[in-house]
Amino acid sequence: MYSRIINFPLEKSFFLFGPRATGKTTWLQQMFPASVHIDLLESELYGVLLASPSRLAQMIPPDCTEPVIIDEVQRIPELLNEVHRLIEQKKLRFVLTGSSARKLRAKGVNLLAGRALTRFMHPLTVEELGTDFSLRTSVKFGHLPAVYSEPDPADYLASYIRTYLREEVQQEGLTRNLQVFARFLEAASFSQGSILNISEIARECGANRKLAEQYFYILEDLLLAHRLPVFTKRARRRMVSHPKFYFFDAGVYRAIRPRGPLDSPEEIEGTALETLVFQELLAVTDLYRLGYDLYYWRTGSGLEVDFVLYGEAGLIAIEVKRAAKIRSRELRGLKAFGRDFPIASLYMFYGGDRKMFVDNITLIPLKEALVGLPAICQS
């Protein structure tokens, strides 16, 4: 079991959101072994509390001092009113987990009015993996915890996708046509790390644009995917306007992405590598509370930087290349960004084995960059 990096409040209730199988329940059982644990995926328990949320109080000992854990709280949003009452009247603490905030937002229910903070559980980070980190394994299978305990990671990831289609999407009634949604997932995987064209994806999966847009919202609501906006602050050039798209984990992306004799393994691997850097950036900036927002940068003429971190702590631009040798033209995007934003720190993460410095750009081998990412983001 890996030690997780989560800065959680000791004396206050909190929500813990994250995609399924990122390790929320395992971590909570490790941190709070004596807590009352209420799992709303248990059918009988779910039925009891759905019929009468007030019965929650009867499941908590009167001398309870540990946080009360409620798993998958989005399944009964109305339960939050009872949680609120117990926090106010009995001064209880709660940890409320979920893989979707959609129902909570849609129902407009009581979100505890500031009485609970929000934290996120990401896939494992390079730092959490420690000596188990292997760049090759991470690019191929991603960082879901079970990947590192299952005898066949590829089979586990394929099962993970099927489980989401069956349990999460169907159970929550998010779509009535699972076949179209499955085709949509495959079509969306071809946009991984690319500028999103929803109309084109809709045509490829045989859906109208409105339905495809709804499906993207489903992926985001389930924390399965992210849209990365373009960095336009004080833009000196004409910029593109559409976001880029990423599934949340490199292994999940590769499990969804169809492969055939016409597909280039190098192209898939390059996209998976970029995804790995993306998920690490999301996790590091969140877990260390760095206050960065994450963007990409692309001009109308095609100059591009894969990732831009912007916040009070500074401005960082990162380009990712799997090649061991970097040609001058591959630095053009970073150089242009540096001219437009002289205060920016510029990095190229690449497939070589030597740290180098070209003009104001620091080139760092990929493994070294990922291991040192917290320090890079805080420098």
Order of alpha helices (4+ residues) and beta strands (2+ residues): beta-alpha-beta-alpha-beta-alpha-beta-alpha-beta-alpha-alpha-alpha-alpha-alpha-alpha-beta-beta-alpha-alpha-beta-beta-beta-alpha-beta-beta-beta-alpha-alpha
